[in-house]
Amino acid sequence: MLNLKQYLTREGWKEDYNQTGGDFRKLKNLSETLYWDLYYTIGYSSMGGLGNGLANVEDGKSFSDGFGEAYVNNFPLGMAVNPVYPIAFKQFKKSKHYRLYANLFTLGINLGFLAWHYYTGTDNPVETMIPNTAIGLAMANRHISETQNLEKIINKKLVIPTQQH
Protein backbone atom coordinates (compact mmCIF):
# COMPACT_ATOMS: atom_id res chain seq x y z
CA MET A 1 0.00 0.00 0.00
CA LEU A 2 1.36 3.38 -1.01
CA ASN A 3 1.37 6.33 1.32
CA LEU A 4 -0.26 9.53 0.08
CA LYS A 5 3.01 11.24 -0.90
CA GLN A 6 4.08 8.24 -3.06
CA TYR A 7 0.57 7.86 -4.48
CA LEU A 8 0.41 11.40 -5.76
CA THR A 9 3.48 10.92 -7.95
CA ARG A 10 3.29 9.81 -11.57
CA GLU A 11 4.78 6.40 -10.61
CA GLY A 12 2.23 6.03 -7.82
CA TRP A 13 -0.67 6.64 -10.21
CA LYS A 14 0.85 4.23 -12.71
CA GLU A 15 1.26 1.52 -10.06
CA ASP A 16 -2.33 2.04 -8.88
CA TYR A 17 -3.62 1.88 -12.48
CA ASN A 18 -1.74 -1.39 -13.12
CA GLN A 19 -3.13 -2.91 -9.92
CA THR A 20 -6.67 -1.84 -10.80
CA GLY A 21 -6.30 -3.23 -14.33
CA GLY A 22 -5.29 -6.59 -12.88
CA ASP A 23 -8.35 -6.54 -10.62
CA PHE A 24 -10.63 -5.82 -13.59
CA ARG A 25 -9.09 -8.67 -15.60
CA LYS A 26 -9.77 -11.07 -12.71
CA LEU A 27 -13.36 -9.81 -12.51
CA LYS A 28 -13.74 -10.21 -16.31
CA ASN A 29 -12.46 -13.80 -16.13
CA LEU A 30 -14.84 -14.56 -13.27
CA SER A 31 -17.82 -13.08 -15.15
CA GLU A 32 -16.92 -15.06 -18.31
CA THR A 33 -16.72 -18.26 -16.28
CA LEU A 34 -20.08 -17.52 -14.66
CA TYR A 35 -21.62 -16.77 -18.08
CA TRP A 36 -20.46 -20.11 -19.54
CA ASP A 37 -21.41 -21.94 -16.34
CA LEU A 38 -24.98 -20.64 -16.65
CA TYR A 39 -24.97 -21.38 -20.40
CA TYR A 40 -24.10 -25.06 -19.88
CA THR A 41 -26.26 -25.46 -16.78
CA ILE A 42 -29.37 -24.03 -18.44
CA GLY A 43 -28.77 -26.13 -21.57
CA TYR A 44 -28.19 -29.43 -19.78
CA SER A 45 -30.99 -28.77 -17.26
CA SER A 46 -33.43 -27.95 -20.06
CA MET A 47 -32.51 -31.12 -21.94
CA GLY A 48 -32.89 -33.20 -18.78
CA GLY A 49 -36.22 -31.52 -18.08
CA LEU A 50 -37.43 -32.15 -21.62
CA GLY A 51 -36.51 -35.83 -21.42
CA ASN A 52 -38.15 -36.25 -18.03
CA GLY A 53 -41.25 -34.33 -19.13
CA LEU A 54 -41.68 -36.51 -22.23
CA ALA A 55 -41.22 -39.66 -20.14
CA ASN A 56 -43.97 -38.39 -17.84
CA VAL A 57 -46.29 -37.81 -20.80
CA GLU A 58 -45.70 -41.41 -21.97
CA ASP A 59 -46.72 -42.57 -18.47
CA GLY A 60 -49.84 -40.37 -18.54
CA LYS A 61 -48.44 -37.83 -16.09
CA SER A 62 -47.88 -34.08 -16.29
CA PHE A 63 -45.14 -32.82 -18.65
CA SER A 64 -44.54 -29.69 -16.56
CA ASP A 65 -44.12 -31.70 -13.34
CA GLY A 66 -41.51 -33.95 -14.98
CA PHE A 67 -39.74 -31.02 -16.62
CA GLY A 68 -39.63 -29.02 -13.40
CA GLU A 69 -38.44 -31.96 -11.32
CA ALA A 70 -35.51 -32.73 -13.62
CA TYR A 71 -34.65 -29.06 -14.15
CA VAL A 72 -34.56 -28.33 -10.41
CA ASN A 73 -32.57 -31.51 -9.70
CA ASN A 74 -30.00 -30.80 -12.45
CA PHE A 75 -29.48 -27.09 -11.86
CA PRO A 76 -27.48 -27.06 -8.57
CA LEU A 77 -25.24 -29.92 -9.67
CA GLY A 78 -24.74 -28.19 -13.02
CA MET A 79 -23.70 -24.93 -11.37
CA ALA A 80 -21.11 -26.87 -9.39
CA VAL A 81 -19.78 -29.01 -12.28
CA ASN A 82 -20.06 -26.81 -15.36
CA PRO A 83 -17.33 -24.25 -14.55
CA VAL A 84 -14.92 -26.96 -15.75
CA TYR A 85 -15.93 -26.14 -19.35
CA PRO A 86 -14.69 -22.53 -19.52
CA ILE A 87 -11.66 -23.32 -17.38
CA ALA A 88 -10.61 -26.28 -19.55
CA PHE A 89 -11.52 -24.57 -22.82
CA LYS A 90 -9.32 -21.61 -21.91
CA GLN A 91 -6.39 -24.06 -21.74
CA PHE A 92 -7.41 -25.87 -24.94
CA LYS A 93 -7.62 -22.55 -26.79
CA LYS A 94 -3.84 -22.23 -26.46
CA SER A 95 -3.33 -25.29 -28.68
CA LYS A 96 -3.80 -25.61 -32.41
CA HIS A 97 -6.34 -28.42 -31.82
CA TYR A 98 -8.75 -26.39 -29.71
CA ARG A 99 -11.96 -27.74 -31.26
CA LEU A 100 -10.79 -31.39 -31.15
CA TYR A 101 -9.68 -31.24 -27.51
CA ALA A 102 -12.81 -29.40 -26.41
CA ASN A 103 -15.08 -31.93 -28.14
CA LEU A 104 -13.16 -34.88 -26.67
CA PHE A 105 -13.37 -33.23 -23.24
CA THR A 106 -17.15 -32.79 -23.65
CA LEU A 107 -17.53 -36.44 -24.65
CA GLY A 108 -15.47 -37.43 -21.62
CA ILE A 109 -17.68 -35.43 -19.26
CA ASN A 110 -20.78 -37.03 -20.77
CA LEU A 111 -19.26 -40.53 -20.53
CA GLY A 112 -18.65 -39.80 -16.85
CA PHE A 113 -22.32 -38.94 -16.42
CA LEU A 114 -23.28 -42.10 -18.33
CA ALA A 115 -21.23 -44.09 -15.82
CA TRP A 116 -22.97 -42.19 -13.03
CA HIS A 117 -26.39 -43.12 -14.47
CA TYR A 118 -25.35 -46.78 -14.60
CA TYR A 119 -24.08 -46.58 -11.03
CA THR A 120 -27.26 -44.98 -9.68
CA GLY A 121 -29.51 -47.42 -11.55
CA THR A 122 -31.20 -45.04 -13.99
CA ASP A 123 -33.60 -46.79 -16.37
CA ASN A 124 -32.07 -46.73 -19.88
CA PRO A 125 -28.90 -44.74 -19.08
CA VAL A 126 -27.71 -44.71 -22.71
CA GLU A 127 -31.09 -43.41 -23.87
CA THR A 128 -30.91 -40.82 -21.10
CA MET A 129 -27.47 -39.58 -22.13
CA ILE A 130 -27.81 -39.47 -25.93
CA PRO A 131 -29.76 -36.16 -25.98
CA ASN A 132 -27.53 -34.66 -23.27
CA THR A 133 -24.39 -35.60 -25.19
CA ALA A 134 -25.81 -34.15 -28.40
CA ILE A 135 -26.79 -30.85 -26.75
CA GLY A 136 -23.45 -30.82 -24.90
CA LEU A 137 -21.50 -31.10 -28.14
CA ALA A 138 -23.67 -28.44 -29.79
CA MET A 139 -23.14 -26.05 -26.85
CA ALA A 140 -19.40 -26.78 -26.77
CA ASN A 141 -19.03 -26.04 -30.48
CA ARG A 142 -20.93 -22.77 -30.11
CA HIS A 143 -18.65 -21.90 -27.18
CA ILE A 144 -15.57 -22.71 -29.29
CA SER A 145 -16.81 -20.71 -32.28
CA GLU A 146 -17.75 -17.72 -30.15
CA THR A 147 -14.42 -17.61 -28.34
CA GLN A 148 -12.47 -18.09 -31.60
CA ASN A 149 -14.43 -15.26 -33.27
CA LEU A 150 -13.85 -12.95 -30.29
CA GLU A 151 -10.14 -13.73 -30.46
CA LYS A 152 -10.05 -12.86 -34.18
CA ILE A 153 -11.92 -9.60 -33.59
CA ILE A 154 -9.60 -8.62 -30.74
CA ASN A 155 -6.51 -9.47 -32.78
CA LYS A 156 -7.77 -7.42 -35.75
CA LYS A 157 -8.39 -4.38 -33.55
CA LEU A 158 -4.93 -4.66 -32.01
CA VAL A 159 -3.15 -4.68 -35.36
CA ILE A 160 -1.62 -1.28 -36.00
CA PRO A 161 -1.73 -0.35 -39.68
CA THR A 162 1.64 0.46 -41.14
CA GLN A 163 2.14 3.67 -43.06
CA GLN A 164 3.20 3.25 -46.64
CA HIS A 165 5.69 5.71 -48.08
PEPEZI-V230422 format. One record per helix or strand of 2 or more residues. SS is the DSSP state (hx for helix, st for strand). FROM is the first residue (numbers start at 1). TO is the last residue. If there is no record, write none. Layout:
<<SS	FROM	TO> <SS	FROM	TO>>
//
This chain:
<<hx	4	7> <hx	10	58> <hx	63	81> <hx	83	92> <hx	98	120> <hx	125	158>>
//
